[in-house]
């Protein structure tokens, strides 16, 4: 059992992660903007209203924990998603650094995965324009900030191109920097399997200061 901070626990991915963490018996401190959005109940769960832009507050909440899992997302309809994604993910990293927690697991994006030799998904012209600000900024955080981080033991876990609703099957493939596609050329994973694989990483610590990805 680990004592974990989960940032963004009320979102699409965060909810799946919270359920998986509690199912495994981990102790979870869930940091959210709106505690009313958390429906899970457990003796192993503490829900705290927090502002991820407040480095000092988040650092104090993380102190003494075994790991931080960040599912932070400013919201796909947020007009400031580009700026908020860059700024607040950097703030979260700084808070983890200040807290002394050594392990940070980030819910990543698929945009920086290679879909052809030398071509990242974000540059392939296949993603909807309305999500590009969020995709680009999360990719810039990974490439420009996380990859240069030497103190915190981080992972950036990229989902498949399509992250879908659905329960865990336990049958999936992991990769590193290339988009994983199935026999039909589709890149997809359910949020249940994504959460399952992320908590496996928390438990097993197979990746260190690197990105990895998942798909069927």
ZADO-1210 file (C-alpha; in nm, 4 decimals, padded with zeros to 6 digits):
<atoms>
<atom x="00.0000" y="00.0000" z="00.0000" code="UNK" pos="1"/>
<atom x="00.1289" y="00.3462" z="-00.0920" code="UNK" pos="2"/>
<atom x="00.0288" y="00.6894" z="00.0267" code="UNK" pos="3"/>
<atom x="-00.0484" y="00.8838" z="-00.2900" code="UNK" pos="4"/>
<atom x="-00.1567" y="01.2327" z="-00.3893" code="UNK" pos="5"/>
<atom x="-00.3902" y="01.2312" z="-00.6911" code="UNK" pos="6"/>
<atom x="-00.4282" y="01.5657" z="-00.8672" code="UNK" pos="7"/>
<atom x="-00.7371" y="01.6096" z="-01.0843" code="UNK" pos="8"/>
<atom x="-00.9225" y="01.3176" z="-00.9291" code="UNK" pos="9"/>
<atom x="-01.2661" y="01.4279" z="-01.0513" code="UNK" pos="10"/>
<atom x="-01.1905" y="01.4298" z="-01.4246" code="UNK" pos="11"/>
<atom x="-01.2431" y="01.1600" z="-01.6878" code="UNK" pos="12"/>
<atom x="-00.9044" y="00.9965" z="-01.6326" code="UNK" pos="13"/>
<atom x="-00.8745" y="01.1049" z="-01.2697" code="UNK" pos="14"/>
<atom x="-01.1960" y="00.9271" z="-01.1720" code="UNK" pos="15"/>
<atom x="-01.0736" y="00.6008" z="-01.3259" code="UNK" pos="16"/>
<atom x="-00.7393" y="00.6399" z="-01.1511" code="UNK" pos="17"/>
<atom x="-00.9051" y="00.7115" z="-00.8174" code="UNK" pos="18"/>
<atom x="-01.1218" y="00.4004" z="-00.8444" code="UNK" pos="19"/>
<atom x="-00.8233" y="00.1831" z="-00.9384" code="UNK" pos="20"/>
<atom x="-00.6049" y="00.3224" z="-00.6594" code="UNK" pos="21"/>
<atom x="-00.8725" y="00.2606" z="-00.3976" code="UNK" pos="22"/>
<atom x="-00.9432" y="-00.0872" z="-00.5342" code="UNK" pos="23"/>
<atom x="-00.5755" y="-00.1725" z="-00.4818" code="UNK" pos="24"/>
<atom x="-00.5854" y="-00.0495" z="-00.1232" code="UNK" pos="25"/>
<atom x="-00.3724" y="00.2604" z="-00.1678" code="UNK" pos="26"/>
<atom x="-00.4214" y="00.5627" z="00.0563" code="UNK" pos="27"/>
<atom x="-00.5266" y="00.8597" z="-00.1601" code="UNK" pos="28"/>
<atom x="-00.5280" y="01.2323" z="-00.0970" code="UNK" pos="29"/>
<atom x="-00.7366" y="01.3685" z="-00.3857" code="UNK" pos="30"/>
<atom x="-00.6662" y="01.7311" z="-00.4788" code="UNK" pos="31"/>
<atom x="-00.9559" y="01.8841" z="-00.6727" code="UNK" pos="32"/>
<atom x="-01.1080" y="02.2213" z="-00.7571" code="UNK" pos="33"/>
<atom x="-01.4572" y="02.1037" z="-00.6609" code="UNK" pos="34"/>
<atom x="-01.4798" y="01.8332" z="-00.3908" code="UNK" pos="35"/>
<atom x="-01.8516" y="01.7862" z="-00.4653" code="UNK" pos="36"/>
<atom x="-01.7553" y="01.6134" z="-00.7904" code="UNK" pos="37"/>
<atom x="-01.5956" y="01.3220" z="-00.6023" code="UNK" pos="38"/>
<atom x="-01.8502" y="01.0461" z="-00.5484" code="UNK" pos="39"/>
<atom x="-01.6112" y="00.7758" z="-00.4249" code="UNK" pos="40"/>
<atom x="-01.6163" y="00.7033" z="-00.0544" code="UNK" pos="41"/>
<atom x="-01.3487" y="00.5161" z="00.1368" code="UNK" pos="42"/>
<atom x="-01.1621" y="00.5226" z="00.4667" code="UNK" pos="43"/>
<atom x="-00.8512" y="00.5358" z="00.2476" code="UNK" pos="44"/>
<atom x="-00.9600" y="00.8594" z="00.0746" code="UNK" pos="45"/>
<atom x="-00.9158" y="01.2216" z="00.1794" code="UNK" pos="46"/>
<atom x="-01.0564" y="01.4865" z="-00.0561" code="UNK" pos="47"/>
<atom x="-00.8953" y="01.8315" z="-00.0425" code="UNK" pos="48"/>
<atom x="-00.9920" y="02.1454" z="-00.2329" code="UNK" pos="49"/>
<atom x="-00.6707" y="02.2821" z="-00.3785" code="UNK" pos="50"/>
<atom x="-00.5396" y="02.5208" z="-00.6417" code="UNK" pos="51"/>
<atom x="-00.2653" y="02.3588" z="-00.8488" code="UNK" pos="52"/>
<atom x="-00.1259" y="02.7032" z="-00.9291" code="UNK" pos="53"/>
<atom x="-00.0433" y="02.7461" z="-00.5581" code="UNK" pos="54"/>
<atom x="00.2965" y="02.5766" z="-00.5396" code="UNK" pos="55"/>
<atom x="00.3321" y="02.6163" z="-00.1640" code="UNK" pos="56"/>
<atom x="-00.0124" y="02.4700" z="-00.0895" code="UNK" pos="57"/>
<atom x="00.0382" y="02.1693" z="-00.3169" code="UNK" pos="58"/>
<atom x="00.3919" y="02.1103" z="-00.1870" code="UNK" pos="59"/>
<atom x="00.2664" y="02.1041" z="00.1725" code="UNK" pos="60"/>
<atom x="-00.0099" y="01.8584" z="00.0812" code="UNK" pos="61"/>
<atom x="00.2405" y="01.6306" z="-00.0931" code="UNK" pos="62"/>
<atom x="00.4999" y="01.6201" z="00.1856" code="UNK" pos="63"/>
<atom x="00.5586" y="01.2734" z="00.3260" code="UNK" pos="64"/>
<atom x="00.3728" y="01.0942" z="00.0490" code="UNK" pos="65"/>
<atom x="00.5164" y="00.8075" z="-00.1560" code="UNK" pos="66"/>
<atom x="00.4177" y="00.9432" z="-00.4965" code="UNK" pos="67"/>
<atom x="00.2132" y="01.2042" z="-00.6798" code="UNK" pos="68"/>
<atom x="-00.0124" y="01.1100" z="-00.9703" code="UNK" pos="69"/>
<atom x="-00.1162" y="01.4090" z="-01.1805" code="UNK" pos="70"/>
<atom x="-00.4253" y="01.3863" z="-01.3993" code="UNK" pos="71"/>
<atom x="-00.4437" y="01.7653" z="-01.4205" code="UNK" pos="72"/>
<atom x="-00.6418" y="01.9037" z="-01.7126" code="UNK" pos="73"/>
<atom x="-00.7657" y="02.2638" z="-01.7240" code="UNK" pos="74"/>
<atom x="-01.0648" y="02.1536" z="-01.9319" code="UNK" pos="75"/>
<atom x="-01.0845" y="02.1079" z="-02.3079" code="UNK" pos="76"/>
<atom x="-01.3317" y="02.3972" z="-02.3398" code="UNK" pos="77"/>
<atom x="-01.1112" y="02.6338" z="-02.1371" code="UNK" pos="78"/>
<atom x="-01.0167" y="02.9234" z="-02.3689" code="UNK" pos="79"/>
<atom x="-00.6840" y="02.9521" z="-02.1844" code="UNK" pos="80"/>
<atom x="-00.6033" y="02.5800" z="-02.2049" code="UNK" pos="81"/>
<atom x="-00.2666" y="02.6361" z="-02.3763" code="UNK" pos="82"/>
<atom x="-00.1340" y="02.8761" z="-02.1119" code="UNK" pos="83"/>
<atom x="-00.2943" y="02.6957" z="-01.8168" code="UNK" pos="84"/>
<atom x="-00.1594" y="02.3557" z="-01.9233" code="UNK" pos="85"/>
<atom x="00.1969" y="02.4819" z="-01.9487" code="UNK" pos="86"/>
<atom x="00.1919" y="02.6968" z="-01.6379" code="UNK" pos="87"/>
<atom x="00.0084" y="02.4620" z="-01.4023" code="UNK" pos="88"/>
<atom x="00.1911" y="02.1443" z="-01.5007" code="UNK" pos="89"/>
<atom x="00.5157" y="02.3301" z="-01.4370" code="UNK" pos="90"/>
<atom x="00.3770" y="02.4436" z="-01.0997" code="UNK" pos="91"/>
<atom x="00.2844" y="02.0858" z="-01.0102" code="UNK" pos="92"/>
<atom x="00.6358" y="01.9684" z="-01.0941" code="UNK" pos="93"/>
<atom x="00.7858" y="02.2448" z="-00.8802" code="UNK" pos="94"/>
<atom x="00.5510" y="02.1580" z="-00.5915" code="UNK" pos="95"/>
<atom x="00.6566" y="01.7928" z="-00.6080" code="UNK" pos="96"/>
<atom x="01.0209" y="01.8996" z="-00.6130" code="UNK" pos="97"/>
<atom x="00.9733" y="02.1246" z="-00.3090" code="UNK" pos="98"/>
<atom x="00.7778" y="01.8578" z="-00.1201" code="UNK" pos="99"/>
<atom x="01.0628" y="01.6088" z="-00.1356" code="UNK" pos="100"/>
<atom x="00.8439" y="01.3422" z="-00.2986" code="UNK" pos="101"/>
<atom x="01.0651" y="01.1606" z="-00.5479" code="UNK" pos="102"/>
<atom x="00.8074" y="01.0004" z="-00.7773" code="UNK" pos="103"/>
<atom x="00.5699" y="01.1850" z="-01.0149" code="UNK" pos="104"/>
<atom x="00.3424" y="01.0020" z="-01.2577" code="UNK" pos="105"/>
<atom x="00.1848" y="01.2293" z="-01.5194" code="UNK" pos="106"/>
<atom x="-00.1169" y="01.1549" z="-01.7332" code="UNK" pos="107"/>
<atom x="00.0348" y="01.2447" z="-02.0682" code="UNK" pos="108"/>
<atom x="-00.0937" y="01.3070" z="-02.4147" code="UNK" pos="109"/>
<atom x="-00.0541" y="01.1227" z="-02.7431" code="UNK" pos="110"/>
<atom x="00.0480" y="01.4296" z="-02.9420" code="UNK" pos="111"/>
<atom x="00.4232" y="01.3777" z="-02.9128" code="UNK" pos="112"/>
<atom x="00.4098" y="01.0096" z="-03.0091" code="UNK" pos="113"/>
<atom x="00.5571" y="00.9224" z="-03.3475" code="UNK" pos="114"/>
<atom x="00.2963" y="00.8002" z="-03.5974" code="UNK" pos="115"/>
<atom x="00.5510" y="00.7694" z="-03.8818" code="UNK" pos="116"/>
<atom x="00.9314" y="00.7922" z="-03.8929" code="UNK" pos="117"/>
<atom x="01.0207" y="01.1410" z="-03.7704" code="UNK" pos="118"/>
<atom x="00.6552" y="01.2551" z="-03.7641" code="UNK" pos="119"/>
<atom x="00.4791" y="01.3224" z="-03.4357" code="UNK" pos="120"/>
<atom x="00.1010" y="01.2869" z="-03.4162" code="UNK" pos="121"/>
<atom x="00.0629" y="01.6585" z="-03.3376" code="UNK" pos="122"/>
<atom x="00.2256" y="01.7439" z="-03.6730" code="UNK" pos="123"/>
<atom x="00.0440" y="01.4841" z="-03.8853" code="UNK" pos="124"/>
<atom x="-00.2618" y="01.6964" z="-03.9617" code="UNK" pos="125"/>
<atom x="-00.5061" y="01.4377" z="-03.8298" code="UNK" pos="126"/>
<atom x="-00.6067" y="01.5885" z="-03.4941" code="UNK" pos="127"/>
<atom x="-00.9140" y="01.8134" z="-03.4635" code="UNK" pos="128"/>
<atom x="-00.8158" y="02.1804" z="-03.4557" code="UNK" pos="129"/>
<atom x="-01.0286" y="02.2471" z="-03.1466" code="UNK" pos="130"/>
<atom x="-00.8060" y="02.0299" z="-02.9278" code="UNK" pos="131"/>
<atom x="-00.4723" y="02.1435" z="-03.0713" code="UNK" pos="132"/>
<atom x="-00.3970" y="02.4113" z="-02.8070" code="UNK" pos="133"/>
<atom x="-00.4193" y="02.1531" z="-02.5290" code="UNK" pos="134"/>
<atom x="-00.2307" y="01.8883" z="-02.7257" code="UNK" pos="135"/>
<atom x="00.0506" y="02.1270" z="-02.8168" code="UNK" pos="136"/>
<atom x="00.0979" y="02.2681" z="-02.4681" code="UNK" pos="137"/>
<atom x="00.1055" y="01.9267" z="-02.2993" code="UNK" pos="138"/>
<atom x="00.3591" y="01.8174" z="-02.5585" code="UNK" pos="139"/>
<atom x="00.5704" y="02.1257" z="-02.4930" code="UNK" pos="140"/>
<atom x="00.5618" y="02.0570" z="-02.1184" code="UNK" pos="141"/>
<atom x="00.6890" y="01.7038" z="-02.1810" code="UNK" pos="142"/>
<atom x="00.9561" y="01.7929" z="-02.4355" code="UNK" pos="143"/>
<atom x="01.0708" y="02.1234" z="-02.2877" code="UNK" pos="144"/>
<atom x="01.0338" y="02.0760" z="-01.9127" code="UNK" pos="145"/>
<atom x="00.9933" y="01.7143" z="-01.8026" code="UNK" pos="146"/>
<atom x="01.2696" y="01.5788" z="-02.0253" code="UNK" pos="147"/>
<atom x="01.5117" y="01.8199" z="-01.8566" code="UNK" pos="148"/>
<atom x="01.4022" y="01.7300" z="-01.5016" code="UNK" pos="149"/>
<atom x="01.6855" y="01.5523" z="-01.3156" code="UNK" pos="150"/>
<atom x="01.5647" y="01.5656" z="-00.9538" code="UNK" pos="151"/>
<atom x="01.2156" y="01.4148" z="-00.9556" code="UNK" pos="152"/>
<atom x="01.1770" y="01.0562" z="-01.0821" code="UNK" pos="153"/>
<atom x="00.8981" y="01.1213" z="-01.3330" code="UNK" pos="154"/>
<atom x="00.7033" y="00.9263" z="-01.5922" code="UNK" pos="155"/>
<atom x="00.4812" y="01.0678" z="-01.8671" code="UNK" pos="156"/>
<atom x="00.2244" y="00.8028" z="-01.9601" code="UNK" pos="157"/>
<atom x="00.0782" y="00.8713" z="-02.3046" code="UNK" pos="158"/>
<atom x="-00.2575" y="00.7151" z="-02.3892" code="UNK" pos="159"/>
<atom x="-00.3424" y="00.5764" z="-02.7317" code="UNK" pos="160"/>
<atom x="-00.4723" y="00.8192" z="-02.9923" code="UNK" pos="161"/>
<atom x="-00.8313" y="00.7504" z="-02.8781" code="UNK" pos="162"/>
<atom x="-00.8880" y="00.7332" z="-02.5038" code="UNK" pos="163"/>
<atom x="-01.2372" y="00.5868" z="-02.4713" code="UNK" pos="164"/>
<atom x="-01.4872" y="00.5214" z="-02.1913" code="UNK" pos="165"/>
<atom x="-01.4853" y="00.1609" z="-02.0785" code="UNK" pos="166"/>
<atom x="-01.3743" y="-00.0816" z="-01.8104" code="UNK" pos="167"/>
<atom x="-01.0363" y="-00.2494" z="-01.7830" code="UNK" pos="168"/>
<atom x="-00.9780" y="-00.5692" z="-01.9786" code="UNK" pos="169"/>
<atom x="-00.6222" y="-00.6203" z="-01.8576" code="UNK" pos="170"/>
<atom x="-00.5193" y="-00.7005" z="-02.2158" code="UNK" pos="171"/>
<atom x="-00.3105" y="-00.4236" z="-02.3708" code="UNK" pos="172"/>
<atom x="00.0353" y="-00.3437" z="-02.5066" code="UNK" pos="173"/>
<atom x="00.2899" y="-00.0966" z="-02.3739" code="UNK" pos="174"/>
<atom x="00.5408" y="00.0911" z="-02.5860" code="UNK" pos="175"/>
<atom x="00.7715" y="00.3890" z="-02.5650" code="UNK" pos="176"/>
<atom x="00.7656" y="00.6708" z="-02.8214" code="UNK" pos="177"/>
<atom x="00.5633" y="00.5257" z="-03.1102" code="UNK" pos="178"/>
<atom x="00.1845" y="00.5323" z="-03.1400" code="UNK" pos="179"/>
<atom x="00.0476" y="00.1802" z="-03.0834" code="UNK" pos="180"/>
<atom x="-00.2122" y="00.0712" z="-03.3402" code="UNK" pos="181"/>
<atom x="-00.4198" y="-00.2452" z="-03.3692" code="UNK" pos="182"/>
<atom x="-00.4604" y="-00.4732" z="-03.6709" code="UNK" pos="183"/>
<atom x="-00.7091" y="-00.2284" z="-03.8220" code="UNK" pos="184"/>
<atom x="-00.4701" y="00.0644" z="-03.7849" code="UNK" pos="185"/>
<atom x="-00.6664" y="00.2129" z="-03.4940" code="UNK" pos="186"/>
<atom x="-00.4946" y="00.3554" z="-03.1876" code="UNK" pos="187"/>
<atom x="-00.7267" y="00.3157" z="-02.8910" code="UNK" pos="188"/>
<atom x="-00.7469" y="00.2270" z="-02.5225" code="UNK" pos="189"/>
<atom x="-01.0226" y="00.2395" z="-02.2614" code="UNK" pos="190"/>
<atom x="-00.9802" y="00.4684" z="-01.9649" code="UNK" pos="191"/>
<atom x="-01.0150" y="00.1590" z="-01.7444" code="UNK" pos="192"/>
<atom x="-00.7136" y="-00.0107" z="-01.8993" code="UNK" pos="193"/>
<atom x="-00.5188" y="00.3157" z="-01.8958" code="UNK" pos="194"/>
<atom x="-00.5827" y="00.3513" z="-01.5207" code="UNK" pos="195"/>
<atom x="-00.4952" y="-00.0143" z="-01.4626" code="UNK" pos="196"/>
<atom x="-00.1606" y="00.0277" z="-01.6388" code="UNK" pos="197"/>
<atom x="-00.0834" y="00.3545" z="-01.4598" code="UNK" pos="198"/>
<atom x="-00.1401" y="00.2023" z="-01.1162" code="UNK" pos="199"/>
<atom x="00.0693" y="-00.0984" z="-01.2231" code="UNK" pos="200"/>
<atom x="00.3481" y="00.1516" z="-01.2934" code="UNK" pos="201"/>
<atom x="00.2971" y="00.3086" z="-00.9510" code="UNK" pos="202"/>
<atom x="00.3273" y="-00.0339" z="-00.7890" code="UNK" pos="203"/>
<atom x="00.6099" y="-00.1780" z="-00.9998" code="UNK" pos="204"/>
<atom x="00.8181" y="00.1316" z="-01.0921" code="UNK" pos="205"/>
<atom x="00.9330" y="-00.0020" z="-01.4281" code="UNK" pos="206"/>
<atom x="00.9963" y="00.3376" z="-01.5916" code="UNK" pos="207"/>
<atom x="01.2191" y="00.6202" z="-01.4721" code="UNK" pos="208"/>
<atom x="01.2422" y="00.9720" z="-01.6196" code="UNK" pos="209"/>
<atom x="01.0870" y="00.8569" z="-01.9439" code="UNK" pos="210"/>
<atom x="00.7665" y="00.8419" z="-02.1404" code="UNK" pos="211"/>
<atom x="00.5788" y="00.5243" z="-02.2218" code="UNK" pos="212"/>
<atom x="00.2515" y="00.4577" z="-02.3969" code="UNK" pos="213"/>
<atom x="-00.0346" y="00.2087" z="-02.4204" code="UNK" pos="214"/>
<atom x="-00.2711" y="00.0679" z="-02.6822" code="UNK" pos="215"/>
<atom x="-00.4504" y="-00.2452" z="-02.7932" code="UNK" pos="216"/>
</atoms>
